[in-house]
């Protein structure tokens, strides 16, 4: 997972690029206080790929082998931790919940109403093409792993 972000907007709001998900939550609250029309990001409950990446980053082990059988566990502690973290941010209004890849999401990225997009590294091309001005506006930084207990 990487965190694609607009450095110009981080400068505008006077925030640092978060290095942990806890810092991400704090930055999200700061953005909302400074501009109620902007969000640090969105959590799309309609994108299982993004959630899978976040859960695996947190240490989730959804599939394992037990003897001769597969063991499936999508409700392990790391997965619940990720769901609780992002769900709480949406519930408090710190981040948006619009689905990724919709016209509304594209517009919010282009208009600077969304400052970040946590995604897989393959999202780099998509992030750059979303900016009407082209390259240079979207930076990227590897998002730090969710702090493990």
KERODO-475573 format. One record per residue: residue in one letter; residue number from 1; x negated, y, z of N, C-alpha, C, O in turn. Coordinates in steps of 0.02 Angstrom, whole numbers, plus 32768, in hexadecimal, padded with zeros to 4 digits. Layout:
N
PT   type   seq     nX     nY     nZ    caX    caY    caZ     cX     cY     cZ     oX     oY     oZ
PT      a   NUM      X      Y      Z      X      Y      Z      X      Y      Z      X      Y      Z
...
***
This chain:
149
PT   type   seq     nX     nY     nZ    caX    caY    caZ     cX     cY     cZ     oX     oY     oZ
PT      x     1   7FD6   7FC5   8000   8000   8000   8000   7FD4   803E   8000   7F9F   8041   8020
PT      x     2   7FEB   806F   7FDB   7FC9   80B0   7FD8   7FFC   80E6   7FE7   8038   80DA   7FE3
PT      x     3   7FE3   8120   7FF8   800F   8158   8003   8000   818C   7FCD   7FCC   81AD   7FCF
PT      x     4   802E   8194   7F9E   8027   81C7   7F6B   8045   8207   7F89   807A   8205   7FA7
PT      x     5   8023   823F   7F7F   803A   827B   7F9F   8027   82B9   7F77   7FFB   82B6   7F4C
PT      x     6   8049   82EF   7F86   803C   8330   7F67   8013   835B   7F97   802D   8375   7FC8
PT      x     7   7FD2   8361   7F89   7FA7   8389   7FB5   7FBE   83D1   7FB9   7FB9   83F0   7FEE
PT      x     8   7FD7   83EC   7F81   7FEE   8432   7F82   8026   843C   7FB3   802B   8470   7FD3
PT      x     9   8052   840A   7FBA   8089   8410   7FEA   8072   8404   8031   808D   8422   8060
PT      x    10   8041   83D9   803B   8025   83D1   807E   8005   8412   8095   800C   8426   80CF
PT      x    11   7FE3   8434   8066   7FC6   8475   8076   7FFD   84A8   8086   7FF7   84CE   80B6
PT      x    12   8031   84A8   805E   8069   84D7   8068   8087   84D0   80AE   8096   8502   80CF
PT      x    13   8091   8492   80C5   80B0   8486   8105   807E   8482   813F   8091   847A   8179
PT      x    14   803D   8488   812F   800A   8488   8163   8004   8446   8188   7FFA   8445   81C5
PT      x    15   800A   840F   8163   8004   83CD   8183   7FCA   83A6   8164   7FB7   83B1   812B
PT      x    16   7FAE   837A   818C   7F79   834E   8175   7F97   830F   8156   7FCE   82FB   8167
PT      x    17   7F72   82F0   812A   7F87   82B0   810E   7F84   827C   8145   7F4F   8273   8163
PT      x    18   7FBC   825B   8153   7FBC   822B   818A   7F8F   81EF   817C   7F8A   81D7   8144
PT      x    19   7F6F   81D7   81B1   7F43   819D   81AC   7F64   815F   81C9   7F4C   8127   81BE
PT      x    20   7F9A   8168   81EF   7FBF   812F   820C   8009   813C   81FF   801D   8174   81EE
PT      x    21   8031   8109   8207   8079   8113   81FF   8096   813E   8237   80C7   8161   822C
PT      x    22   8078   813B   8272   808F   8167   82A8   8084   81B0   8295   80B0   81DA   82A0
PT      x    23   804A   81BF   8278   803D   8202   8260   806D   8215   8228   8080   824F   8222
PT      x    24   807F   81E4   81FF   80AF   81F1   81C9   80F2   8208   81E6   8110   8238   81CD
PT      x    25   8108   81E6   821A   8147   81F9   823A   8144   8240   8257   8173   8266   8250
PT      x    26   810C   8251   8276   8104   8294   8292   8103   82C9   825A   8122   82FD   8261
PT      x    27   80E0   82BA   8224   80DD   82E9   81EB   8123   82F0   81CC   8135   8327   81B8
PT      x    28   8149   82BA   81C9   818D   82BD   81AE   81B8   82ED   81D6   81DE   8314   81BA
PT      x    29   81B3   82E9   8217   81D9   8316   8242   81C4   835F   8239   81ED   838D   8239
PT      x    30   8183   8369   8231   816A   83AD   8226   8185   83CB   81E5   819A   8405   81E4
PT      x    31   8183   83A4   81B0   819D   83BC   816F   81E6   83D0   8176   81FA   8404   815D
PT      x    32   820E   83A6   8196   8256   83B4   819E   8262   83F4   81C6   8290   841B   81B7
PT      x    33   8238   8400   81F9   823F   843D   8220   822E   847B   81F7   824E   84AF   81FE
PT      x    34   81FB   8475   81CC   81E5   84AE   81A5   8211   84BB   8168   8217   84F4   8152
PT      x    35   822F   8485   814D   8259   848D   8112   828F   8456   8113   8282   841D   8100
PT      x    36   82CC   8467   8129   8301   8435   812E   8316   8417   80EC   833C   83E6   80EB
PT      x    37   82FF   8433   80B4   8310   8416   8072   82DA   83E7   8059   82E4   83C7   8025
PT      x    38   82A3   83E1   807C   826C   83B6   8066   8264   837A   8096   8277   837D   80D0
PT      x    39   8248   8345   807B   8239   8309   80A2   81F2   82F3   8093   81DA   82FA   805B
PT      x    40   81D1   82D8   80C5   818F   82BC   80B9   8195   8281   8089   816A   8275   805F
PT      x    41   81CC   825C   808F   81D6   8222   8064   821B   8206   806C   8246   8223   808D
PT      x    42   8225   81CD   804D   8264   81AA   8050   8257   8160   805E   8221   8146   804E
PT      x    43   8287   813F   807B   8283   80F7   8084   82BD   80D8   8060   82F7   80DF   8074
PT      x    44   82AE   80B7   8029   82E2   8099   8000   82F2   8053   8018   82CA   8024   8010
PT      x    45   832C   804B   8035   8340   8008   804C   8353   7FDC   8010   835F   7FA0   8019
PT      x    46   8354   7FF9   7FD5   8365   7FD3   7F99   8327   7FBA   7F74   832D   7FA0   7F3C
PT      x    47   82ED   7FC0   7F92   82AF   7FAB   7F72   828C   7F77   7F9E   8264   7F89   7FC9
PT      x    48   829A   7F37   7F92   827B   7F04   7FBD   8230   7F00   7FB4   820D   7EEA   7FE2
PT      x    49   8216   7F14   7F7B   81CE   7F11   7F70   81A8   7F3F   7F9F   8175   7F2C   7FBB
PT      x    50   81C1   7F7C   7FA7   81A0   7FAC   7FD3   81A3   7F93   801C   8171   7F96   8040
PT      x    51   81DC   7F7A   8030   81E3   7F61   8074   81B4   7F25   807F   8195   7F1F   80B3
PT      x    52   81B0   7EFA   804E   8184   7EC0   8053   813C   7ED7   805C   8118   7EBC   8086
PT      x    53   8127   7F08   8035   80E2   7F21   803B   80D5   7F3F   807F   80A0   7F33   809D
PT      x    54   8104   7F66   8099   80FC   7F84   80DB   80FA   7F4F   8111   80D2   7F53   8140
PT      x    55   8124   7F1D   810B   8125   7EE7   813D   80E4   7EBF   813B   80C8   7EAF   816F
PT      x    56   80CC   7EB0   80FF   808D   7E8A   80FB   8053   7EB4   8114   8026   7E99   8134
PT      x    57   8054   7EF5   8107   8021   7F21   8121   801F   7F1F   816D   7FEA   7F25   818C
PT      x    58   8059   7F17   818B   805F   7F15   81D4   804D   7ED1   81F1   804B   7EC9   822E
PT      x    59   8041   7EA0   81C6   802D   7E5E   81DE   8062   7E28   81D8   805A   7DF1   81F3
PT      x    60   809A   7E37   81B6   80CF   7E05   81AF   80B6   7DC8   8189   808F   7DCD   815A
PT      x    61   80CD   7D8E   819F   80BF   7D4E   817E   8102   7D2D   8170   811C   7D08   8199
PT      x    62   811E   7D3B   8136   8161   7D22   8127   8161   7CD9   8113   8194   7CB7   811D
PT      x    63   812B   7CC0   80F8   8129   7C7B   80E2   80EB   7C5A   80FD   80B4   7C76   80FD
PT      x    64   80F4   7C1D   8115   80BB   7BF5   812C   80CC   7BAC   8120   8104   7B9B   810D
PT      x    65   809C   7B83   812B   80A6   7B3B   8122   80A5   7B1B   8167   8078   7B27   818F
PT      x    66   80D7   7AF2   8175   80DC   7ACD   81B3   80DD   7A83   81A1   8111   7A68   818F
PT      x    67   80A4   7A63   81A5   809F   7A1D   8190   80A9   7A18   8145   8080   7A32   811E
PT      x    68   80DE   79F7   812F   80EE   79EE   80E8   8124   7A1E   80D1   813C   7A18   8098
PT      x    69   8137   7A4E   80FA   816F   7A7B   80EA   815B   7AC4   80ED   812C   7AD8   8110
PT      x    70   8180   7AEB   80C6   8179   7B34   80C9   81A0   7B4D   8105   81D6   7B34   8115
PT      x    71   8185   7B7E   8126   81A7   7BA0   815D   81B2   7BE8   8146   8183   7C0B   8132
PT      x    72   81F0   7BFF   8148   8201   7C43   8134   8219   7C69   8171   8244   7C52   8196
PT      x    73   81FB   7CA4   817C   820D   7CCC   81B6   8209   7D16   81A2   81D3   7D33   81A3
PT      x    74   8241   7D33   818F   8241   7D7A   817B   8257   7DA7   81B4   8265   7DE2   81AA
PT      x    75   825A   7D8C   81F0   826D   7DB4   822A   8238   7DB1   8260   8247   7DB1   829C
PT      x    76   81F8   7DAE   824B   81C2   7DAB   827C   81B8   7DF1   829B   81D6   7E22   8285
PT      x    77   818D   7DF4   82CD   8183   7E33   82F2   816A   7E6B   82C5   8184   7EA3   82CA
PT      x    78   8138   7E61   8299   8122   7E98   826E   8159   7EB1   823F   815E   7EED   8233
PT      x    79   8182   7E85   8225   81B9   7E99   81F9   81EC   7EC3   821F   8203   7EF6   8206
PT      x    80   81FE   7EAD   825B   822D   7ED3   8284   8210   7F17   8296   8234   7F49   8297
PT      x    81   81CF   7F1A   82A4   81AE   7F59   82B5   81B3   7F8A   827B   81C2   7FC5   8285
PT      x    82   81A7   7F73   823E   81AC   7F9D   8202   81F4   7FB5   81F8   8200   7FF0   81EC
PT      x    83   8223   7F87   81FD   8269   7F98   81F4   8280   7FCB   8228   82A3   7FFB   8219
PT      x    84   826C   7FC0   8266   827E   7FEF   829C   825F   8034   8291   8280   8067   829B
PT      x    85   8220   8036   827D   81FD   8075   8272   821E   809E   823B   8230   80D8   8246
PT      x    86   8227   8080   8201   8244   80A5   81C8   828E   80B3   81D3   82A6   80E9   81C1
PT      x    87   82B2   8084   81F0   82F8   808F   81FE   8303   80C9   822E   8332   80F0   8226
PT      x    88   82D8   80CE   8260   82DD   8105   8291   82D0   8148   826F   82F1   817A   827E
PT      x    89   829E   814B   8242   8290   818A   821F   82CB   81A0   81F4   82DB   81DB   81F1
PT      x    90   82EB   816F   81D3   8326   8180   81AA   835F   8197   81D7   837F   81CA   81CA
PT      x    91   836B   8172   820D   83A3   8182   823A   839D   81C7   8259   83CF   81EB   8260
PT      x    92   8360   81DB   826B   8357   821D   8289   8355   8254   8254   8354   828F   8266
PT      x    93   8353   8242   8214   8351   8274   81DF   830C   828E   81CF   8305   82C0   81AD
PT      x    94   82D8   826C   81E9   8293   8282   81DC   827E   8273   8194   8256   8298   8177
PT      x    95   8298   823D   8178   828C   822E   8131   82CF   821F   8110   8301   8212   8131
PT      x    96   82CE   8222   80CE   830A   8215   80A7   8313   81CA   809D   82E6   81A3   80AC
PT      x    97   834C   81B6   8083   8358   816F   8075   836C   8164   802D   8389   8130   801D
PT      x    98   835D   8194   8000   8371   818A   7FBA   8348   8152   7F9B   830D   8149   7FAC
PT      x    99   8366   812C   7F6E   8342   80F6   7F4D   830B   8110   7F20   8311   8146   7F03
PT      x   100   82D6   80E9   7F1B   82A0   80F9   7EEC   82B8   80F2   7EA4   82E8   80CE   7E96
PT      x   101   8296   8114   7E77   829D   810C   7E2F   82E0   8122   7E13   82F2   810F   7DDC
PT      x   102   8305   814A   7E39   8344   8165   7E20   8337   81AB   7E04   8303   81C9   7E13
PT      x   103   8365   81C6   7DDD   835D   820C   7DC6   8355   823D   7E01   832F   826D   7DFC
PT      x   104   8379   8231   7E38   8375   825D   7E72   832F   825A   7E92   8313   828D   7EA7
PT      x   105   8315   821F   7E97   82D2   8215   7EB3   829E   8236   7E87   8271   8259   7EA0
PT      x   106   82A3   822B   7E46   8274   824A   7E17   8276   8296   7E1E   8242   82B7   7E20
PT      x   107   82B2   82B2   7E22   82BA   82FB   7E27   829C   8314   7E69   827A   8348   7E69
PT      x   108   82A8   82F1   7EA0   828E   8306   7EE0   8241   8306   7EE0   8222   8333   7EFC
PT      x   109   8223   82D5   7EC0   81DA   82D4   7EBA   81C2   830F   7E8F   8194   8333   7EA2
PT      x   110   81E2   8319   7E57   81CF   834F   7E29   81D9   8394   7E48   81B0   83C1   7E3E
PT      x   111   820E   839C   7E6F   821E   83DD   7E8D   81F9   83EA   7ECF   8200   8420   7EEB
PT      x   112   81D2   83BA   7EE7   81AE   83C4   7F25   81D9   83BB   7F63   81C6   83D1   7F99
PT      x   113   8212   839A   7F5C   823D   838D   7F96   822A   834B   7FB8   8240   833E   7FF0
PT      x   114   8202   8322   7F97   81E4   82E7   7FB4   8199   82EF   7FAE   817F   82FA   7F77
PT      x   115   8176   82EB   7FE6   812E   82F7   7FE6   8105   82B7   7FDB   80CC   82BB   7FC5
PT      x   116   8121   827D   7FEB   80FA   823F   7FE8   8123   8206   7FCA   8161   8209   7FC4
PT      x   117   80FE   81D3   7FB7   811C   8194   7FA2   80EE   815C   7FB6   80BA   8152   7F97
PT      x   118   80FE   8136   7FEB   80D7   80FB   7FFC   80E6   80C5   7FC8   8120   80B2   7FBE
PT      x   119   80B2   80AB   7FA8   80BD   807A   7F73   807F   804F   7F6B   804B   805C   7F89
PT      x   120   8086   801E   7F42   804D   7FF5   7F2F   801F   801E   7F02   8034   804F   7EE4
PT      x   121   7FE1   800A   7EFE   7FB1   802E   7ED5   7FC5   8034   7E8C   7FB1   8063   7E6A
PT      x   122   7FEE   8006   7E74   8004   8009   7E2E   8034   8044   7E22   8045   8052   7DE9
PT      x   123   8049   8065   7E57   8075   809F   7E50   8052   80DE   7E38   8072   8111   7E2C
PT      x   124   8010   80DC   7E32   7FEA   8118   7E20   8001   8137   7DDE   800B   8173   7DDA
PT      x   125   800B   810E   7DAC   8022   8128   7D6C   8066   8148   7D72   8072   817E   7D55
PT      x   126   8092   8129   7D96   80D6   8144   7DA0   80D3   8186   7DC6   80F7   81B6   7DB5
PT      x   127   80A9   818A   7DF9   80A4   81C7   7E21   808C   8201   7DF6   80A6   8238   7DFC
PT      x   128   805A   81F6   7DCD   8040   822B   7DA3   8072   8240   7D6F   807A   827B   7D61
PT      x   129   8094   8210   7D50   80C4   8222   7D1C   8100   8247   7D37   8122   826A   7D11
PT      x   130   810F   8240   7D78   8148   8263   7D96   813D   82AE   7D99   816D   82D4   7D9B
PT      x   131   8100   82C3   7D9B   80F1   830A   7DA1   80F6   832B   7D5D   80D1   8319   7D2F
PT      x   132   8122   835B   7D56   812A   837F   7D17   80E9   839F   7D01   80DC   83A4   7CC5
PT      x   133   80C1   83B6   7D30   8082   83D7   7D1E   804A   83A6   7D10   8014   83B9   7CF9
PT      x   134   8056   8366   7D1C   8024   8333   7D0C   7FF4   8326   7D44   8003   8332   7D7F
PT      x   135   7FBA   830D   7D32   7F89   82F9   7D64   7F70   8333   7D8E   7F74   836D   7D78
PT      x   136   7F59   8324   7DC7   7F3C   8356   7DF3   7F69   8368   7E2D   7F51   837E   7E61
PT      x   137   7FAA   835F   7E26   7FD8   8370   7E5C   7FE2   8337   7E8C   7FF0   8341   7EC7
PT      x   138   7FDC   82FB   7E74   7FE8   82C1   7E9F   7FA5   82A4   7EB3   7F7D   828F   7E89
PT      x   139   7F98   82A4   7EF3   7F5C   8285   7F0D   7F6D   8240   7F26   7FA8   822C   7F26
PT      x   140   7F3D   821B   7F3A   7F4C   81DA   7F58   7F1A   81CB   7F8F   7EE0   81E1   7F8D
PT      x   141   7F31   81A8   7FBE   7F07   8194   7FF5   7F22   8152   800F   7F5E   8149   8016
PT      x   142   7EF6   8125   801B   7F0C   80E5   8037   7F2D   80F1   807A   7F0E   810F   80A7
PT      x   143   7F69   80DA   8081   7F8C   80E2   80C1   7F6F   80B1   80F3   7F64   8077   80E3
PT      x   144   7F63   80C9   812E   7F48   809F   8162   7F7B   806B   8177   7FB8   8076   8172
PT      x   145   7F64   8033   818D   7F91   7FFE   81A3   7FB9   8016   81DE   7FA2   803E   8206
PT      x   146   7FF5   7FFC   81E4   801E   800B   821E   7FF7   7FF4   825B   7FDC   7FBC   825C
PT      x   147   7FF4   801F   828C   7FCE   800D   82C8   7FEB   7FCD   82E6   8027   7FC7   82F3
PT      x   148   7FBF   7F9F   82F2   7FD5   7F5F   830E   7FCF   7F62   835A   7FA2   7F81   8376
PT      x   149   7FFD   7F42   837A   7FFC   7F40   83C3   7FCD   7F0A   83DA   7FC5   7F00   8417
***
